[in-house]
């Protein structure tokens, strides 16, 4: 297994998944996630987004920062910042929390 490996011995995706797991271990009420899918392949990205959807369904508040439009589009509410100012706000009427790859 990989449990005894140092962080530097893990791939970027493995490090990212460990980071998500560490953040969730204490069942926080609010999760602040900065690019949580940044180093993940599509399959693992979908797993993380689905996990966030489950957490939301259980009452956890999630604030996710992402540059990935596919991740942003599955949010219940999306705020777009440009030059430090709110440029756009969108409420997703079709919110499912499920990511789709075409």
Residue, then its C-alpha position, 0 to 999 in steps of 0.5 A: x500500500x501507499x500508507x507509509x509513503x511520504x507525501x513527496x512519494x505520492x502523485x499529485x492526484x494521490x496527494x490531492x485525495x489525501x488532502x480531501x480525506x484529511x479535511x473531511x475526517x472530523x465531519x466539519x460543518x463548513x468546507x472551504x476547498x481551493x481547487x479540490x479537483x485540480x490534480x485529478x483525472x476525470x474519474x477521481x474528479x467525478x468521485x470528489x464532486x459526488x462526495x461533495x454532493x453527498x456532504x451537501x445533502x447531509x447539511x454540510x456547507x461547501x465553498x469551492x474555488x475552481x477554474x474548471x467550468x465543469x466543476x463550477x457548473x454543478x454548483x448550486x450557486x456560482x459566483x464569478x470574480x474578476x479583478x477581485x470584484x463580483x462579475x457574475x452570480x448564477x443560481x443553478x435551477x437544475x442543481x443535481x451536484x452530479x458532474x457529467x463528462x461529454 
